[in-house]
């Protein structure tokens, strides 16, 4: 099972979904409370932004919503807000170790028992309410539908009491809604916890297998890990399969990954295998490609370490990271491969990654990517290094005498936001840096560090004054 620890600020591009409880919903009249769009669909009249200028964002927000630390789930073209029964907005609950590593909202709303709540689907660019749904729920969480489309999962738990002889039974229903509030699928499971990702219920099926069941119906699929001491688990923080030394997206579009030769022994190489999600037909495998230059081989031409990751699958290419050698576990080589031919595309990049107690899933061997995938920022032993995934070329890297910065995310215009400390006794400092030149653009308070919507590229922050949404702009 996954043994990584959770870190305060998440990295990488992937959206987590958390386990929970489910719901039922019906359309309701639009609320007319302060900060909500009126019947004409006008933008909400929220608070005025009084914080610092944020590089990568316009000087003034496009709209705002009143509510101290109110938060939302990013659905691409809409934001999903949850209004509680008392009229307040949900803040984005922290739920155990399931929080997404990219810093976005995983669980937006959580209660011990199902309660009435209102879902507000607001236009990202204007704040106008597109639709509201009244639901009874104990958990509202971010998820994805088929092919990575962003969605929201509404859970509700139920208990069947014992009749005096039978055992008490607990079950959980989940309803998945799209960005326009349309119901995409609904399912129910025994128990109180399961994960939903890419339109599938993800369940552990023994130590070495995961069961993937489509929420909208259809046959289930098993994903396995083979080999000595095989172990296979799912990490909702990064949506990865964890096979020991090998990690990859569990589902990515029409494909799924499994692990071969999962073991704790360094002399047996683990392999990541990508197959068609629907049929199980093999499409690509690390066993069928040549490791990039820099990966050390033994006398038989085999890798000395089985540690390997798939970081991204996009446009017919697979972005990978390989450990250099068994005795250099923190040094990784990143390279891209063409799925159809198996040939490496462009060059490779080698970095020794930060090794600290705060290392977590998707830290070593991975990077933070710009929305257009033209830049990546690695958290190395000397701080941040920026490189180009397309050709493996380094753009810039911090020097040993500089203050280490941990990269967090990019804006659509290439501004890189990161976190550093003056020294071990000082508070963290948040920076906005030009992703291509390394020029420091601003020091920011933590609450002014923006997240960005996937579709529009608009940036948003949640503060004690309210929720603010800004158009993106150049540095």
Helices and strands as residue ranges (DSSP letters): E 25-27, E 63-66, E 73-74, E 78-83, E 107-123, E 129-144, G 146-148, E 150-160, E 169-177, E 183-190, E 195-197, E 200-204, E 209-214, E 221-224, E 233-235, E 240-242, E 246-249, E 251-252, E 255-260, E 271-276, E 282-285, G 286-288, E 308-314, E 317-325, E 328-338, E 344-352, E 367-369, E 376-380, E 383-387, E 394-397, E 406-410, E 415-421, E 428-434, E 440-444, G 446-448, E 451-452, E 459-462, E 466-470
